[in-house]
Amino acid sequence: MSTNGNRKRAGAAMSRPKKTKKVAKPASEDEDSLDSIHSDPVQEQQSLSPLPDEPTVKLPEELLKTFYKSPGRLMIAGMVSWDLVAKRDNNPSKRTHPNLYTFHKFTDQRFRLIVSGCSAGHSVLVSEEGEAYTFGRNPCGQLGFGDTTTRNAPEAVPGLKGLNIIHAAVGRNHTLFVTDTGTVYACGDNKSGQCGLGNTTPQVLKPTRIRYTGAPIVKVGCGADFSMILDCNGALHSFGLPEYGQLGHNTDGKYFVTSTKLSYHFETVPKHVAFFFEKSKDGHVTPVKDVDIVDFSCGNNHTVAIDSKKRAFSWGFGGFGRLGHAEQKDESVPRLIKYFDSQARGVRSVHCGATYSLAVNELGALFLFGQTKRTGEANMYPKPVQDLTGWNIRSVGTSNTSIVIAADDTLIAWGVSPTYGELGTGEINKSTARPKEVSRMDGLCVTQVAMGFSHTLLLCDDTSEEVKTKLASMPTFEP
């Protein structure tokens, strides 16, 4: 989207020895600024050609089957007063519902996919039939109903009726949905172009097809204000806010509108992430060839991805060591995480929280880099989480500062104060710095975990009588 004229102006502005105003503290690190918006650049909108007709060819059946996880009953814990999520003014008297400090059954429906995000106060559920449901806060239309009304209970998204949704992702205030033809729809906040529609219309109230005509998309991810999509050939494409280099295009997109006003060249349509590199100890940079991405995860302002050779790459905001490179530098191009680049250290899956990253290696060991809390020491490079040694990790949920993991036949949770009940450990021990079993969830056969900023969703496989009986004794949340 950026024009050369703007670039030249930016260069001229930056070379002038004028005093510039201090740039505001990064939005992602401060709860109060969670609704802050970056000044809109004066960008010339390209006249966009109409999109071709919607693809009708479905993805191959074997591939689709991998998306159809076994359905289960939904449970929820944490903060359910959605409009107070991530607000410092979290006054208990303003709560519409008390926080849930233990897991509650939520709706009678069964779902095959649950999705939220570490900066989000809203969630997406996909039913057994592939229908998309959303609920939670909705100031920018991220729920896709054509309005900005908060929904306390899941409702089917009218604009996606009749489509088979196989994957979804949510950012701070925007949502992406993927259909079985590999088509992506977006709604919600688009001030930074994070809906990928070729413009920066502030709000997209209904799911709208993104401006992308390449190979079918099989996975989507959202940071706080940016989006990442993966096509079936292993190529990543990104769009939205480039502030810390999180789009992976070798730029942070900054330019000065005036000597004191900073803005960004937003990427408003998906752009291919083309270059991957590794850096030696002496700072020598070498391109990494043949990178086919198979999985990735987005934090507020960073991304970690793994390729078909089980190598891990990270880029974006480097604060607290969340990129795993033993330094706090931002990276604007995907950089190989050296720690995992050796025998038997290949990475199986990655999961990003707001300011930290988790990786599960081939042997099933869990590593953490970055920082889950706001004080104390950060992990500048991947370190094994010793308390989970020997556990068979099935599903990982990452929130702003908490982590909930389904392992073997129980649930393991940890997060330091302030927590909002998202650990599900009860009223008394609301927070814990060490991984701890949530004993009341033993034997509930949790198959999926998803976390928002301050809530946790679980799916329990209730096909066995044992689980059904146990579920029957759990409390129900009826908003």
C-alpha positions, 0 to 999 in steps of 0.5 A: 500500500505504501507509496514511494512519495510517502517513503521519500517524505518519511526519509526526509522527516527522519533526517531532520534534526527536529525534536520529535514527540516521544512515541507512546508506549506500545499498546500491547503492553498496557491494559489501559491502551488496549483500545488505543488506535494508531493515527491513520496514515494519509494513504491513497486507496488503490482502486481495487478490482472486483474479486473473482467469484467465490471458489466452489471447489472444496479442499480435498476430503482427506485434508478436511477430515483433519479439521473435523475434531471430535465434538464435545460439550463446552465449558467456560471459566474466567471473566464473563463481563465482556465489556470490562475485559482488559480495562483497568477500571475493572470495578466489580460493581460494573460487572454484568456477571460475576467471574467464574472461578471454576469451570461451568457448562455453557450451552447444551450444544456440542461444538467441534472447534473453539477459538479465542485469542490472548488479547480478545474478549470474544470467541468463535465456536464451530458446531458439528455441522460447521456453523459459526457461532460467536459471543463476547464483546463487540465494539467493532462488530467483530462478532459479525452480526452487523451491529456492535451489541455485546452477546453473552451467549453464543449465536449463529453468525447470519452472514456465514449461514450455509457455509462449512467453517473449518478454522477461525482466529480472533484478534483484539477486536477482529475475527477471521473465518475459513470455509471448506473451500479455503476462502477467508472472511473477516469482520471487526476492527479494520483501522490498521487494515487487519481485515485484509479488505484493501482499505482501512474502513474503521469497522467491518460489521459483517463477515466479508471476503478478504482480498486474496486470490491465491492458493486455498487457505488452511489456517488463520491467525490473529495478533492484536491488530494484525492477521496471518494466513497460511495457504495449502502450499505452506506459504504465509501471508500477512496484513494489518499493523506492521509496527514491530515488524510482526508482518515479516516484510522487513519493515515496521512501516513507520513514517512521520506525517509531520515532524511530531506525528508518527504513522504507519504504512498499513498492509491492507491486503495479504502480502506473502512473507517471502524471506526466512533467515538465520543469524550466526553468533558473530551476526552473519545472516544467511537465508534459509531455503525451502521453508514450507510453513505447517503451523504458526501462532500469533501473540499480541505483536509477534509470531512463531511458525514451524516448517515441514522440517520442524524448524521454528522461526519467530519475528515481531516484537522482541521484548522479554525474549518472546522470540527466543533469540536470547536478545530483546531486539524486534525482528522484521523478518522471520528468524530461525530459533537456533535453540531448536535447530539440532537433532531431536529438538524439532518443534511439533507445535507452537502457542503464543500468549501476549508476551510469551511463546510456548513450543512443544518439541518432538519428544513432547517436552514443553518450552517457554520463552518470554514472560508471562508475568510483568515482573521478575526474570524473563526467559530470553531463550526457550527453557523447558517447563520442568513441571510438565516433564512426562505429561502427554500434552493434548491441547494448549491455551494461552491468554494474556498472562495465564496458561491452561493445558489439557494433558493426559486425563487432567487439566494443568493451569498456571498464571500469576495475579491478577487472574480473573478465574480463567485457571478454574482453580476456585475462589481461594487459589485464584492464581499460581506461579507454578503449573498446578493440576485442576483436580476437579477436571480430572477424568473429564476428557478435555480435548480442546482448550482455548483462551481469551484475554481473561477467560478459558473455554474447554471442550469435553468429549462426552461420549462415555457414560463416565464423562456424562455423569461427571459433567452432570454434576458440574455447575451451569453458566446461564447468562 
